[in-house]
């Protein structure tokens, strides 16, 4: 299957073909299945933290549970917020974690087996109902937990930076431009994203090949924010009269000089 994906991407895009040749076989494999509650709880813990710090608060969360395994949604809901704060979760993350637990118990966040039966956009629509969970987080779940083949996270910095490096651009591509360009990679945009991540690694190592062709990416028009007009100041009768007298005084001065 990976050979078929590589052939498709190489035929659709010469720059991607050179990148594939430099990187090697496609090797994105989904991790072992776990309940989406646990995956999304991990995502909440990692927000705005490095991997080491996030791992620490997750370990404390497991220890606080006292059962040696990841807490259940029921446990998270009944646990006082202060106890979760002691584990290292911020107020915002505690609120997100409790909302995730509540929506898991009401099946807004379903089991892994149920997600397998849903389309990508259906999953995005359901899981982004959880406080603190955005589209990018769900896309990572689609890629690395569910192994969906056609996911292109256009807002991901690594994907955008890898595209800039591989295609020789001076600036990061706008997400809308990247989405339009990525249509040629369908139905294997997940593999394209994986290769763009590798492109960023090669760029940092100084081993990224020169782009096979130069691109001129279209510009995205920015919306102009309409400026609010300043309200007209009411002029007093005295100011109006004074302004009306100015030309008269000027004319009188000119006649006096003559």
C-alpha positions in Angstrom: 0.0 0.0 0.0 2.8 2.4 0.9 4.3 1.9 -2.6 1.0 2.8 -4.2 0.9 6.0 -2.1 4.5 7.0 -3.0 3.8 6.4 -6.7 0.7 8.6 -6.6 2.4 11.5 -4.8 5.5 11.3 -7.0 3.4 11.4 -10.2 1.3 14.3 -8.9 4.1 16.6 -7.8 7.8 16.6 -8.9 8.9 18.4 -5.7 7.2 15.8 -3.6 8.9 13.1 -5.7 12.3 14.5 -5.0 11.5 14.7 -1.3 10.3 11.1 -1.2 13.5 10.0 -2.9 15.5 11.8 -0.2 13.4 10.6 2.8 12.7 7.0 1.7 9.6 4.8 2.3 6.4 6.1 3.9 6.3 5.0 7.5 3.4 6.6 9.3 1.7 4.0 11.5 -1.2 4.6 13.9 -0.5 4.0 17.6 -2.4 1.3 19.4 -6.0 2.0 20.0 -7.1 3.7 23.2 -10.2 5.5 24.2 -10.5 9.0 22.7 -11.0 10.3 26.3 -7.4 9.4 27.1 -6.0 10.7 23.8 -7.7 14.1 24.2 -6.8 14.3 27.9 -3.1 13.9 26.8 -3.7 16.6 24.2 -5.1 19.0 26.8 -2.1 18.3 29.1 0.4 19.1 26.3 -1.2 22.4 25.3 1.5 25.2 25.7 3.9 22.9 27.5 6.9 20.9 26.4 6.8 17.1 26.3 8.6 16.7 29.6 6.4 19.0 31.6 3.2 17.5 30.1 4.4 14.0 30.9 5.0 15.1 34.5 1.5 16.4 35.1 0.0 13.3 33.4 2.1 11.1 35.7 0.8 13.0 38.7 -2.7 12.7 37.4 -2.4 8.9 37.3 -0.8 8.9 40.8 -3.7 11.1 42.1 -6.2 8.6 40.8 -4.5 6.0 43.0 -5.4 3.0 40.8 -2.2 2.8 38.7 -3.9 3.4 35.4 -5.3 6.4 33.6 -8.3 8.0 35.4 -11.8 7.4 34.2 -14.2 10.2 33.2 -16.3 9.5 36.3 -13.2 10.0 38.5 -12.3 13.3 36.8 -15.8 14.7 37.3 -16.0 13.9 41.0 -12.5 15.0 41.8 -12.2 18.5 43.2 -10.6 21.1 40.9 -8.0 21.9 43.5 -6.7 18.3 43.5 -6.3 18.5 39.7 -4.6 21.8 40.1 -2.0 20.2 42.4 -1.2 17.7 39.7 -0.2 20.7 37.5 -3.2 21.5 35.5 -4.1 25.2 35.0 -7.6 26.5 35.7 -8.4 26.4 32.0 -7.1 22.9 31.6 -9.1 21.7 34.6 -12.2 23.1 33.0 -11.3 21.5 29.7 -10.6 18.1 31.4 -13.9 18.1 33.3 -15.8 19.1 30.1 -14.1 16.3 28.2 -15.1 13.8 31.0 -18.7 15.0 30.9 -19.0 14.8 27.1 -17.5 11.3 27.2 -20.2 10.1 29.6 -22.9 11.6 27.3 -21.2 9.9 24.2 -20.4 13.2 22.5 -16.9 11.7 22.7 -17.5 8.1 21.7 -15.4 5.0 22.1 -12.6 4.2 19.6 -14.7 1.6 17.8 -17.5 4.2 17.2 -15.0 6.7 15.7 -13.8 4.1 13.3 -17.3 4.2 11.7 -17.4 8.0 11.3 -16.2 10.2 8.5 -13.3 12.6 9.3 -15.5 15.8 9.3 -18.0 14.1 11.5 -15.3 13.3 14.0 -14.0 16.9 13.9 -17.5 18.3 14.4 -18.1 16.0 17.5 -14.8 16.3 19.2 -14.4 20.1 18.8 -17.5 20.5 21.0 -15.2 19.8 23.9 -13.8 22.9 25.6 -10.2 23.5 24.7 -10.2 21.0 21.8 -9.7 22.6 18.3 -9.5 21.2 14.8 -5.7 20.7 14.9 -5.9 18.4 18.0 -8.6 16.3 16.3 -6.5 16.1 13.1 -3.6 14.7 15.2 -6.0 12.1 16.5 -7.1 11.2 13.0 -3.6 10.8 11.9 -1.8 9.1 14.7 -4.7 7.2 16.5 -7.1 6.4 13.7 -4.6 6.2 10.8 -6.8 8.2 8.4 -5.2 8.5 5.0 -6.4 11.9 3.8 -5.7 14.4 6.5 -3.8 17.6 5.8 -3.3 19.8 8.9 -2.9 23.1 7.2 -2.5 25.0 10.4 0.3 22.9 11.7 3.6 24.9 11.9 5.7 21.8 11.0 3.7 21.1 7.9 3.8 24.7 6.7 7.5 25.1 7.6 8.3 21.8 5.8 6.4 23.0 2.7 8.3 26.3 2.7 11.7 24.5 2.9 10.9 21.8 0.4 9.4 24.2 -2.2 12.0 27.0 -1.7 9.6 29.6 -0.5 10.7 32.7 1.5 7.7 32.7 3.8 5.3 30.2 5.3 2.4 29.4 3.0 -1.0 30.7 4.0 -3.2 27.8 5.2 -5.8 28.4 2.5 -3.1 28.4 -0.2 -1.6 25.2 1.3 -5.1 23.6 1.3 -5.6 24.5 -2.4 -2.1 23.2 -3.4 -2.6 20.0 -1.4 -5.6 19.0 -3.5 -3.2 17.3 -5.9 -2.1 14.9 -3.1 -5.6 13.5 -2.6 -6.5 10.9 -1.4 -3.2 10.5 0.5 -2.7 13.9 2.1 -1.7 12.3 5.4 1.4 10.8 3.7 2.1 14.2 2.1 2.0 15.8 5.6 4.3 13.1 6.9 6.8 13.9 4.2 6.6 17.6 4.9 7.5 17.0 8.5 10.5 15.0 7.3 11.4 17.9 5.0 11.7 20.2 8.0 14.0 17.7 9.6 16.2 17.4 6.5 16.3 21.2 6.2 17.6 21.5 9.7 20.2 18.9 9.0 21.2 20.6 5.8 20.4 17.6 3.6 17.2 18.7 1.9 17.4 18.6 -1.9 16.8 21.7 -4.0 13.2 22.0 -5.2 12.7 20.5 -8.7 10.7 23.5 -9.8 10.1 27.1 -8.5 6.6 27.9 -7.3 4.8 31.2 -7.2 2.2 30.8 -4.6 -1.0 32.9 -5.0 -1.6 35.7 -2.5 -4.5 35.6 -0.2 -6.4 38.9 0.0 -6.6 40.2 3.5 -9.9 41.5 4.7 -9.8 45.2 5.3 -11.3 46.2 8.6 -13.6 49.2 8.0 -12.6 52.1 10.1 -15.2 53.7 12.2 -15.9 57.2 11.2 -15.4 59.7 13.9 -18.6 61.5 14.9 -18.9 65.1 13.7 -18.3 67.6 16.4 -21.1 70.1 16.8 -19.8 73.5 16.1 -21.0 76.3 18.3 -22.7 79.3 16.8 -19.7 81.5 17.8 -17.2 79.3 16.0 -19.3 79.3 12.8 -19.6 83.1 12.9 -15.9 83.5 13.5 -15.0 81.3 10.6 -17.4 83.3 8.4 -15.7 86.6 9.3 -12.2 85.4 8.5 -12.4 86.0 4.7 -13.9 89.4 5.3 -11.0 90.5 7.5 -8.6 89.2 4.9 -10.2 91.3 2.2 -10.2 94.4 4.4 -6.5 94.0 5.0 -5.8 93.7 1.3 -7.7 96.9 0.5 -5.8 98.8 3.3 -2.5 97.8 1.6 -3.6 99.2 -1.7 
